[in-house]
Amino acid sequence: MKELIRTGDRVFISYLTYRLSEAGIESFGMDAHMQNSLGILPQRIMVVDEDYGAAQRILDEVRREG
């Protein structure tokens, strides 16, 4: 598994995982239990090694949209 992104932005995480799932890429949220009510602790989004390149392209697209 590889880390795709680390962020405390819950809305971004939600949208990114939605876009990844649309593309058939399963993502795994790590550290979600560490999130506090302010959302200042980062959560890692992980993908399997084989999906990392495609996931990185989707991440780049999502960042451009934002």
mmCIF file of the N, C-alpha and C atoms, coordinates in Angstrom:
data_MODEL
# 
_entry.id   MODEL 
# 
loop_
_atom_site.group_PDB 
_atom_site.id 
_atom_site.type_symbol 
_atom_site.label_atom_id 
_atom_site.label_alt_id 
_atom_site.label_comp_id 
_atom_site.label_asym_id 
_atom_site.label_entity_id 
_atom_site.label_seq_id 
_atom_site.pdbx_PDB_ins_code 
_atom_site.Cartn_x 
_atom_site.Cartn_y 
_atom_site.Cartn_z 
_atom_site.occupancy 
_atom_site.B_iso_or_equiv 
_atom_site.pdbx_formal_charge 
_atom_site.auth_seq_id 
_atom_site.auth_comp_id 
_atom_site.auth_asym_id 
_atom_site.auth_atom_id 
_atom_site.pdbx_PDB_model_num 
ATOM 1   N N  . MET A 1 1  ? 0.834   -1.175 0.000   1.00 0.00 ? 1  MET A N  1 
ATOM 2   C CA . MET A 1 1  ? 0.000   0.000  0.000   1.00 0.00 ? 1  MET A CA 1 
ATOM 3   C C  . MET A 1 1  ? 0.881   1.241  0.000   1.00 0.00 ? 1  MET A C  1 
ATOM 4   N N  . LYS A 1 2  ? 0.356   2.263  -0.653  1.00 0.00 ? 2  LYS A N  1 
ATOM 5   C CA . LYS A 1 2  ? 1.063   3.542  -0.706  1.00 0.00 ? 2  LYS A CA 1 
ATOM 6   C C  . LYS A 1 2  ? 0.138   4.649  -0.237  1.00 0.00 ? 2  LYS A C  1 
ATOM 7   N N  . GLU A 1 3  ? 0.737   5.636  0.381   1.00 0.00 ? 3  GLU A N  1 
ATOM 8   C CA . GLU A 1 3  ? -0.021  6.811  0.808   1.00 0.00 ? 3  GLU A CA 1 
ATOM 9   C C  . GLU A 1 3  ? -0.248  7.717  -0.393  1.00 0.00 ? 3  GLU A C  1 
ATOM 10  N N  . LEU A 1 4  ? -1.509  8.018  -0.658  1.00 0.00 ? 4  LEU A N  1 
ATOM 11  C CA . LEU A 1 4  ? -1.852  8.916  -1.756  1.00 0.00 ? 4  LEU A CA 1 
ATOM 12  C C  . LEU A 1 4  ? -1.836  10.361 -1.286  1.00 0.00 ? 4  LEU A C  1 
ATOM 13  N N  . ILE A 1 5  ? -2.423  10.602 -0.126  1.00 0.00 ? 5  ILE A N  1 
ATOM 14  C CA . ILE A 1 5  ? -2.488  11.963 0.400   1.00 0.00 ? 5  ILE A CA 1 
ATOM 15  C C  . ILE A 1 5  ? -2.700  11.899 1.902   1.00 0.00 ? 5  ILE A C  1 
ATOM 16  N N  . ARG A 1 6  ? -2.310  12.986 2.557   1.00 0.00 ? 6  ARG A N  1 
ATOM 17  C CA . ARG A 1 6  ? -2.526  13.154 3.992   1.00 0.00 ? 6  ARG A CA 1 
ATOM 18  C C  . ARG A 1 6  ? -3.117  14.556 4.178   1.00 0.00 ? 6  ARG A C  1 
ATOM 19  N N  . THR A 1 7  ? -4.335  14.609 4.703   1.00 0.00 ? 7  THR A N  1 
ATOM 20  C CA . THR A 1 7  ? -5.002  15.890 4.874   1.00 0.00 ? 7  THR A CA 1 
ATOM 21  C C  . THR A 1 7  ? -6.031  15.814 6.000   1.00 0.00 ? 7  THR A C  1 
ATOM 22  N N  . GLY A 1 8  ? -6.340  16.959 6.558   1.00 0.00 ? 8  GLY A N  1 
ATOM 23  C CA . GLY A 1 8  ? -7.384  17.049 7.569   1.00 0.00 ? 8  GLY A CA 1 
ATOM 24  C C  . GLY A 1 8  ? -8.697  17.554 7.000   1.00 0.00 ? 8  GLY A C  1 
ATOM 25  N N  . ASP A 1 9  ? -8.741  17.774 5.698   1.00 0.00 ? 9  ASP A N  1 
ATOM 26  C CA . ASP A 1 9  ? -9.930  18.298 5.034   1.00 0.00 ? 9  ASP A CA 1 
ATOM 27  C C  . ASP A 1 9  ? -10.913 17.160 4.748   1.00 0.00 ? 9  ASP A C  1 
ATOM 28  N N  . ARG A 1 10 ? -11.915 17.038 5.591   1.00 0.00 ? 10 ARG A N  1 
ATOM 29  C CA . ARG A 1 10 ? -12.868 15.929 5.474   1.00 0.00 ? 10 ARG A CA 1 
ATOM 30  C C  . ARG A 1 10 ? -13.677 15.981 4.181   1.00 0.00 ? 10 ARG A C  1 
ATOM 31  N N  . VAL A 1 11 ? -14.021 17.164 3.730   1.00 0.00 ? 11 VAL A N  1 
ATOM 32  C CA . VAL A 1 11 ? -14.791 17.299 2.491   1.00 0.00 ? 11 VAL A CA 1 
ATOM 33  C C  . VAL A 1 11 ? -13.943 16.823 1.312   1.00 0.00 ? 11 VAL A C  1 
ATOM 34  N N  . PHE A 1 12 ? -12.690 17.235 1.272   1.00 0.00 ? 12 PHE A N  1 
ATOM 35  C CA . PHE A 1 12 ? -11.788 16.805 0.211   1.00 0.00 ? 12 PHE A CA 1 
ATOM 36  C C  . PHE A 1 12 ? -11.625 15.291 0.223   1.00 0.00 ? 12 PHE A C  1 
ATOM 37  N N  . ILE A 1 13 ? -11.440 14.721 1.398   1.00 0.00 ? 13 ILE A N  1 
ATOM 38  C CA . ILE A 1 13 ? -11.290 13.267 1.531   1.00 0.00 ? 13 ILE A CA 1 
ATOM 39  C C  . ILE A 1 13 ? -12.523 12.553 1.004   1.00 0.00 ? 13 ILE A C  1 
ATOM 40  N N  . SER A 1 14 ? -13.680 13.047 1.374   1.00 0.00 ? 14 SER A N  1 
ATOM 41  C CA . SER A 1 14 ? -14.933 12.428 0.942   1.00 0.00 ? 14 SER A CA 1 
ATOM 42  C C  . SER A 1 14 ? -15.063 12.466 -0.581  1.00 0.00 ? 14 SER A C  1 
ATOM 43  N N  . TYR A 1 15 ? -14.787 13.623 -1.173  1.00 0.00 ? 15 TYR A N  1 
ATOM 44  C CA . TYR A 1 15 ? -14.908 13.752 -2.621  1.00 0.00 ? 15 TYR A CA 1 
ATOM 45  C C  . TYR A 1 15 ? -13.859 12.902 -3.337  1.00 0.00 ? 15 TYR A C  1 
ATOM 46  N N  . LEU A 1 16 ? -12.635 12.908 -2.830  1.00 0.00 ? 16 LEU A N  1 
ATOM 47  C CA . LEU A 1 16 ? -11.573 12.122 -3.456  1.00 0.00 ? 16 LEU A CA 1 
ATOM 48  C C  . LEU A 1 16 ? -11.900 10.632 -3.406  1.00 0.00 ? 16 LEU A C  1 
ATOM 49  N N  . THR A 1 17 ? -12.348 10.137 -2.270  1.00 0.00 ? 17 THR A N  1 
ATOM 50  C CA . THR A 1 17 ? -12.667 8.714  -2.183  1.00 0.00 ? 17 THR A CA 1 
ATOM 51  C C  . THR A 1 17 ? -13.838 8.358  -3.085  1.00 0.00 ? 17 THR A C  1 
ATOM 52  N N  . TYR A 1 18 ? -14.777 9.291  -3.253  1.00 0.00 ? 18 TYR A N  1 
ATOM 53  C CA . TYR A 1 18 ? -15.888 9.079  -4.194  1.00 0.00 ? 18 TYR A CA 1 
ATOM 54  C C  . TYR A 1 18 ? -15.351 8.949  -5.612  1.00 0.00 ? 18 TYR A C  1 
ATOM 55  N N  . ARG A 1 19 ? -14.478 9.864  -6.014  1.00 0.00 ? 19 ARG A N  1 
ATOM 56  C CA . ARG A 1 19 ? -13.915 9.832  -7.363  1.00 0.00 ? 19 ARG A CA 1 
ATOM 57  C C  . ARG A 1 19 ? -13.066 8.582  -7.586  1.00 0.00 ? 19 ARG A C  1 
ATOM 58  N N  . LEU A 1 20 ? -12.324 8.183  -6.587  1.00 0.00 ? 20 LEU A N  1 
ATOM 59  C CA . LEU A 1 20 ? -11.538 6.955  -6.706  1.00 0.00 ? 20 LEU A CA 1 
ATOM 60  C C  . LEU A 1 20 ? -12.445 5.749  -6.884  1.00 0.00 ? 20 LEU A C  1 
ATOM 61  N N  . SER A 1 21 ? -13.516 5.682  -6.115  1.00 0.00 ? 21 SER A N  1 
ATOM 62  C CA . SER A 1 21 ? -14.431 4.543  -6.227  1.00 0.00 ? 21 SER A CA 1 
ATOM 63  C C  . SER A 1 21 ? -15.127 4.518  -7.578  1.00 0.00 ? 21 SER A C  1 
ATOM 64  N N  . GLU A 1 22 ? -15.423 5.688  -8.135  1.00 0.00 ? 22 GLU A N  1 
ATOM 65  C CA . GLU A 1 22 ? -16.004 5.761  -9.483  1.00 0.00 ? 22 GLU A CA 1 
ATOM 66  C C  . GLU A 1 22 ? -15.082 5.105  -10.510 1.00 0.00 ? 22 GLU A C  1 
ATOM 67  N N  . ALA A 1 23 ? -13.784 5.249  -10.287 1.00 0.00 ? 23 ALA A N  1 
ATOM 68  C CA . ALA A 1 23 ? -12.791 4.692  -11.203 1.00 0.00 ? 23 ALA A CA 1 
ATOM 69  C C  . ALA A 1 23 ? -12.449 3.243  -10.869 1.00 0.00 ? 23 ALA A C  1 
ATOM 70  N N  . GLY A 1 24 ? -13.120 2.699  -9.869  1.00 0.00 ? 24 GLY A N  1 
ATOM 71  C CA . GLY A 1 24 ? -12.869 1.317  -9.489  1.00 0.00 ? 24 GLY A CA 1 
ATOM 72  C C  . GLY A 1 24 ? -11.640 1.128  -8.622  1.00 0.00 ? 24 GLY A C  1 
ATOM 73  N N  . ILE A 1 25 ? -11.193 2.200  -7.991  1.00 0.00 ? 25 ILE A N  1 
ATOM 74  C CA . ILE A 1 25 ? -10.010 2.143  -7.132  1.00 0.00 ? 25 ILE A CA 1 
ATOM 75  C C  . ILE A 1 25 ? -10.466 2.151  -5.678  1.00 0.00 ? 25 ILE A C  1 
ATOM 76  N N  . GLU A 1 26 ? -10.094 1.106  -4.974  1.00 0.00 ? 26 GLU A N  1 
ATOM 77  C CA . GLU A 1 26 ? -10.446 1.026  -3.560  1.00 0.00 ? 26 GLU A CA 1 
ATOM 78  C C  . GLU A 1 26 ? -9.419  1.812  -2.753  1.00 0.00 ? 26 GLU A C  1 
ATOM 79  N N  . SER A 1 27 ? -9.904  2.685  -1.897  1.00 0.00 ? 27 SER A N  1 
ATOM 80  C CA . SER A 1 27 ? -9.013  3.461  -1.041  1.00 0.00 ? 27 SER A CA 1 
ATOM 81  C C  . SER A 1 27 ? -9.289  3.100  0.412   1.00 0.00 ? 27 SER A C  1 
ATOM 82  N N  . PHE A 1 28 ? -8.302  3.339  1.229   1.00 0.00 ? 28 PHE A N  1 
ATOM 83  C CA . PHE A 1 28 ? -8.391  3.005  2.638   1.00 0.00 ? 28 PHE A CA 1 
ATOM 84  C C  . PHE A 1 28 ? -8.030  4.230  3.457   1.00 0.00 ? 28 PHE A C  1 
ATOM 85  N N  . GLY A 1 29 ? -8.943  4.658  4.308   1.00 0.00 ? 29 GLY A N  1 
ATOM 86  C CA . GLY A 1 29 ? -8.689  5.792  5.191   1.00 0.00 ? 29 GLY A CA 1 
ATOM 87  C C  . GLY A 1 29 ? -7.992  5.330  6.450   1.00 0.00 ? 29 GLY A C  1 
ATOM 88  N N  . MET A 1 30 ? -6.834  5.878  6.685   1.00 0.00 ? 30 MET A N  1 
ATOM 89  C CA . MET A 1 30 ? -6.085  5.543  7.891   1.00 0.00 ? 30 MET A CA 1 
ATOM 90  C C  . MET A 1 30 ? -6.130  6.750  8.821   1.00 0.00 ? 30 MET A C  1 
ATOM 91  N N  . ASP A 1 31 ? -6.078  6.489  10.092  1.00 0.00 ? 31 ASP A N  1 
ATOM 92  C CA . ASP A 1 31 ? -6.036  7.536  11.118  1.00 0.00 ? 31 ASP A CA 1 
ATOM 93  C C  . ASP A 1 31 ? -7.362  8.252  11.290  1.00 0.00 ? 31 ASP A C  1 
ATOM 94  N N  . ALA A 1 32 ? -8.443  7.716  10.739  1.00 0.00 ? 32 ALA A N  1 
ATOM 95  C CA . ALA A 1 32 ? -9.746  8.374  10.867  1.00 0.00 ? 32 ALA A CA 1 
ATOM 96  C C  . ALA A 1 32 ? -10.145 8.486  12.332  1.00 0.00 ? 32 ALA A C  1 
ATOM 97  N N  . HIS A 1 33 ? -9.782  7.514  13.121  1.00 0.00 ? 33 HIS A N  1 
ATOM 98  C CA . HIS A 1 33 ? -10.101 7.557  14.547  1.00 0.00 ? 33 HIS A CA 1 
ATOM 99  C C  . HIS A 1 33 ? -9.351  8.666  15.264  1.00 0.00 ? 33 HIS A C  1 
ATOM 100 N N  . MET A 1 34 ? -8.310  9.192  14.634  1.00 0.00 ? 34 MET A N  1 
ATOM 101 C CA . MET A 1 34 ? -7.522  10.272 15.227  1.00 0.00 ? 34 MET A CA 1 
ATOM 102 C C  . MET A 1 34 ? -8.116  11.649 14.934  1.00 0.00 ? 34 MET A C  1 
ATOM 103 N N  . GLN A 1 35 ? -9.086  11.712 14.018  1.00 0.00 ? 35 GLN A N  1 
ATOM 104 C CA . GLN A 1 35 ? -9.696  12.988 13.670  1.00 0.00 ? 35 GLN A CA 1 
ATOM 105 C C  . GLN A 1 35 ? -10.396 13.566 14.894  1.00 0.00 ? 35 GLN A C  1 
ATOM 106 N N  . ASN A 1 36 ? -10.176 14.815 15.144  1.00 0.00 ? 36 ASN A N  1 
ATOM 107 C CA . ASN A 1 36 ? -10.920 15.465 16.209  1.00 0.00 ? 36 ASN A CA 1 
ATOM 108 C C  . ASN A 1 36 ? -12.000 16.336 15.599  1.00 0.00 ? 36 ASN A C  1 
ATOM 109 N N  . SER A 1 37 ? -12.779 16.981 16.420  1.00 0.00 ? 37 SER A N  1 
ATOM 110 C CA . SER A 1 37 ? -13.913 17.750 15.913  1.00 0.00 ? 37 SER A CA 1 
ATOM 111 C C  . SER A 1 37 ? -13.490 18.941 15.065  1.00 0.00 ? 37 SER A C  1 
ATOM 112 N N  . LEU A 1 38 ? -12.273 19.418 15.218  1.00 0.00 ? 38 LEU A N  1 
ATOM 113 C CA . LEU A 1 38 ? -11.800 20.548 14.422  1.00 0.00 ? 38 LEU A CA 1 
ATOM 114 C C  . LEU A 1 38 ? -11.222 20.116 13.081  1.00 0.00 ? 38 LEU A C  1 
ATOM 115 N N  . GLY A 1 39 ? -10.939 18.832 12.934  1.00 0.00 ? 39 GLY A N  1 
ATOM 116 C CA . GLY A 1 39 ? -10.398 18.333 11.680  1.00 0.00 ? 39 GLY A CA 1 
ATOM 117 C C  . GLY A 1 39 ? -8.973  18.753 11.412  1.00 0.00 ? 39 GLY A C  1 
ATOM 118 N N  . ILE A 1 40 ? -8.209  19.039 12.475  1.00 0.00 ? 40 ILE A N  1 
ATOM 119 C CA . ILE A 1 40 ? -6.841  19.504 12.253  1.00 0.00 ? 40 ILE A CA 1 
ATOM 120 C C  . ILE A 1 40 ? -5.819  18.372 12.220  1.00 0.00 ? 40 ILE A C  1 
ATOM 121 N N  . LEU A 1 41 ? -6.225  17.187 12.621  1.00 0.00 ? 41 LEU A N  1 
ATOM 122 C CA . LEU A 1 41 ? -5.312  16.047 12.538  1.00 0.00 ? 41 LEU A CA 1 
ATOM 123 C C  . LEU A 1 41 ? -5.489  15.382 11.179  1.00 0.00 ? 41 LEU A C  1 
ATOM 124 N N  . PRO A 1 42 ? -4.403  15.165 10.475  1.00 0.00 ? 42 PRO A N  1 
ATOM 125 C CA . PRO A 1 42 ? -4.522  14.623 9.112   1.00 0.00 ? 42 PRO A CA 1 
ATOM 126 C C  . PRO A 1 42 ? -4.943  13.167 9.087   1.00 0.00 ? 42 PRO A C  1 
ATOM 127 N N  . GLN A 1 43 ? -5.634  12.828 8.033   1.00 0.00 ? 43 GLN A N  1 
ATOM 128 C CA . GLN A 1 43 ? -6.015  11.451 7.743   1.00 0.00 ? 43 GLN A CA 1 
ATOM 129 C C  . GLN A 1 43 ? -5.275  11.041 6.478   1.00 0.00 ? 43 GLN A C  1 
ATOM 130 N N  . ARG A 1 44 ? -4.769  9.824  6.445   1.00 0.00 ? 44 ARG A N  1 
ATOM 131 C CA . ARG A 1 44 ? -4.074  9.325  5.264   1.00 0.00 ? 44 ARG A CA 1 
ATOM 132 C C  . ARG A 1 44 ? -5.047  8.523  4.409   1.00 0.00 ? 44 ARG A C  1 
ATOM 133 N N  . ILE A 1 45 ? -4.959  8.730  3.108   1.00 0.00 ? 45 ILE A N  1 
ATOM 134 C CA . ILE A 1 45 ? -5.695  7.913  2.152   1.00 0.00 ? 45 ILE A CA 1 
ATOM 135 C C  . ILE A 1 45 ? -4.669  7.026  1.464   1.00 0.00 ? 45 ILE A C  1 
ATOM 136 N N  . MET A 1 46 ? -4.892  5.730  1.573   1.00 0.00 ? 46 MET A N  1 
ATOM 137 C CA . MET A 1 46 ? -3.976  4.739  1.041   1.00 0.00 ? 46 MET A CA 1 
ATOM 138 C C  . MET A 1 46 ? -4.633  4.002  -0.123  1.00 0.00 ? 46 MET A C  1 
ATOM 139 N N  . VAL A 1 47 ? -3.809  3.576  -1.079  1.00 0.00 ? 47 VAL A N  1 
ATOM 140 C CA . VAL A 1 47 ? -4.271  2.740  -2.186  1.00 0.00 ? 47 VAL A CA 1 
ATOM 141 C C  . VAL A 1 47 ? -3.250  1.628  -2.384  1.00 0.00 ? 47 VAL A C  1 
ATOM 142 N N  . VAL A 1 48 ? -3.687  0.544  -3.006  1.00 0.00 ? 48 VAL A N  1 
ATOM 143 C CA . VAL A 1 48 ? -2.735  -0.538 -3.286  1.00 0.00 ? 48 VAL A CA 1 
ATOM 144 C C  . VAL A 1 48 ? -1.731  -0.063 -4.331  1.00 0.00 ? 48 VAL A C  1 
ATOM 145 N N  . ASP A 1 49 ? -0.557  -0.641 -4.293  1.00 0.00 ? 49 ASP A N  1 
ATOM 146 C CA . ASP A 1 49 ? 0.537   -0.219 -5.172  1.00 0.00 ? 49 ASP A CA 1 
ATOM 147 C C  . ASP A 1 49 ? 0.136   -0.189 -6.641  1.00 0.00 ? 49 ASP A C  1 
ATOM 148 N N  . GLU A 1 50 ? -0.610  -1.188 -7.083  1.00 0.00 ? 50 GLU A N  1 
ATOM 149 C CA . GLU A 1 50 ? -0.974  -1.294 -8.496  1.00 0.00 ? 50 GLU A CA 1 
ATOM 150 C C  . GLU A 1 50 ? -1.887  -0.150 -8.958  1.00 0.00 ? 50 GLU A C  1 
ATOM 151 N N  . ASP A 1 51 ? -2.639  0.443  -8.042  1.00 0.00 ? 51 ASP A N  1 
ATOM 152 C CA . ASP A 1 51 ? -3.570  1.522  -8.379  1.00 0.00 ? 51 ASP A CA 1 
ATOM 153 C C  . ASP A 1 51 ? -2.986  2.909  -8.159  1.00 0.00 ? 51 ASP A C  1 
ATOM 154 N N  . TYR A 1 52 ? -1.764  2.983  -7.660  1.00 0.00 ? 52 TYR A N  1 
ATOM 155 C CA . TYR A 1 52 ? -1.218  4.276  -7.251  1.00 0.00 ? 52 TYR A CA 1 
ATOM 156 C C  . TYR A 1 52 ? -1.136  5.280  -8.402  1.00 0.00 ? 52 TYR A C  1 
ATOM 157 N N  . GLY A 1 53 ? -0.662  4.878  -9.563  1.00 0.00 ? 53 GLY A N  1 
ATOM 158 C CA . GLY A 1 53 ? -0.532  5.801  -10.697 1.00 0.00 ? 53 GLY A CA 1 
ATOM 159 C C  . GLY A 1 53 ? -1.867  6.381  -11.118 1.00 0.00 ? 53 GLY A C  1 
ATOM 160 N N  . ALA A 1 54 ? -2.871  5.527  -11.258 1.00 0.00 ? 54 ALA A N  1 
ATOM 161 C CA . ALA A 1 54 ? -4.204  5.994  -11.635 1.00 0.00 ? 54 ALA A CA 1 
ATOM 162 C C  . ALA A 1 54 ? -4.797  6.866  -10.534 1.00 0.00 ? 54 ALA A C  1 
ATOM 163 N N  . ALA A 1 55 ? -4.574  6.490  -9.290  1.00 0.00 ? 55 ALA A N  1 
ATOM 164 C CA . ALA A 1 55 ? -5.092  7.268  -8.169  1.00 0.00 ? 55 ALA A CA 1 
ATOM 165 C C  . ALA A 1 55 ? -4.437  8.653  -8.121  1.00 0.00 ? 55 ALA A C  1 
ATOM 166 N N  . GLN A 1 56 ? -3.153  8.714  -8.429  1.00 0.00 ? 56 GLN A N  1 
ATOM 167 C CA . GLN A 1 56 ? -2.438  9.997  -8.445  1.00 0.00 ? 56 GLN A CA 1 
ATOM 168 C C  . GLN A 1 56 ? -3.007  10.910 -9.534  1.00 0.00 ? 56 GLN A C  1 
ATOM 169 N N  . ARG A 1 57 ? -3.349  10.356 -10.685 1.00 0.00 ? 57 ARG A N  1 
ATOM 170 C CA . ARG A 1 57 ? -3.948  11.159 -11.753 1.00 0.00 ? 57 ARG A CA 1 
ATOM 171 C C  . ARG A 1 57 ? -5.306  11.708 -11.317 1.00 0.00 ? 57 ARG A C  1 
ATOM 172 N N  . ILE A 1 58 ? -6.097  10.895 -10.634 1.00 0.00 ? 58 ILE A N  1 
ATOM 173 C CA . ILE A 1 58 ? -7.398  11.358 -10.142 1.00 0.00 ? 58 ILE A CA 1 
ATOM 174 C C  . ILE A 1 58 ? -7.201  12.435 -9.084  1.00 0.00 ? 58 ILE A C  1 
ATOM 175 N N  . LEU A 1 59 ? -6.238  12.256 -8.197  1.00 0.00 ? 59 LEU A N  1 
ATOM 176 C CA . LEU A 1 59 ? -5.937  13.275 -7.190  1.00 0.00 ? 59 LEU A CA 1 
ATOM 177 C C  . LEU A 1 59 ? -5.569  14.589 -7.859  1.00 0.00 ? 59 LEU A C  1 
ATOM 178 N N  . ASP A 1 60 ? -4.748  14.537 -8.888  1.00 0.00 ? 60 ASP A N  1 
ATOM 179 C CA . ASP A 1 60 ? -4.364  15.753 -9.621  1.00 0.00 ? 60 ASP A CA 1 
ATOM 180 C C  . ASP A 1 60 ? -5.584  16.428 -10.239 1.00 0.00 ? 60 ASP A C  1 
ATOM 181 N N  . GLU A 1 61 ? -6.493  15.641 -10.813 1.00 0.00 ? 61 GLU A N  1 
ATOM 182 C CA . GLU A 1 61 ? -7.725  16.196 -11.397 1.00 0.00 ? 61 GLU A CA 1 
ATOM 183 C C  . GLU A 1 61 ? -8.576  16.884 -10.332 1.00 0.00 ? 61 GLU A C  1 
ATOM 184 N N  . VAL A 1 62 ? -8.719  16.227 -9.194  1.00 0.00 ? 62 VAL A N  1 
ATOM 185 C CA . VAL A 1 62 ? -9.536  16.774 -8.106  1.00 0.00 ? 62 VAL A CA 1 
ATOM 186 C C  . VAL A 1 62 ? -8.942  18.085 -7.606  1.00 0.00 ? 62 VAL A C  1 
ATOM 187 N N  . ARG A 1 63 ? -7.631  18.134 -7.497  1.00 0.00 ? 63 ARG A N  1 
ATOM 188 C CA . ARG A 1 63 ? -6.970  19.374 -7.058  1.00 0.00 ? 63 ARG A CA 1 
ATOM 189 C C  . ARG A 1 63 ? -7.189  20.496 -8.063  1.00 0.00 ? 63 ARG A C  1 
ATOM 190 N N  . ARG A 1 64 ? -7.155  20.179 -9.349  1.00 0.00 ? 64 ARG A N  1 
ATOM 191 C CA . ARG A 1 64 ? -7.387  21.212 -10.380 1.00 0.00 ? 64 ARG A CA 1 
ATOM 192 C C  . ARG A 1 64 ? -8.817  21.737 -10.336 1.00 0.00 ? 64 ARG A C  1 
ATOM 193 N N  . GLU A 1 65 ? -9.762  20.851 -10.006 1.00 0.00 ? 65 GLU A N  1 
ATOM 194 C CA . GLU A 1 65 ? -11.167 21.252 -9.925  1.00 0.00 ? 65 GLU A CA 1 
ATOM 195 C C  . GLU A 1 65 ? -11.406 22.223 -8.775  1.00 0.00 ? 65 GLU A C  1 
ATOM 196 N N  . GLY A 1 66 ? -10.652 22.034 -7.690  1.00 0.00 ? 66 GLY A N  1 
ATOM 197 C CA . GLY A 1 66 ? -10.903 22.766 -6.460  1.00 0.00 ? 66 GLY A CA 1 
ATOM 198 C C  . GLY A 1 66 ? -10.467 24.172 -6.500  1.00 0.00 ? 66 GLY A C  1 
# 
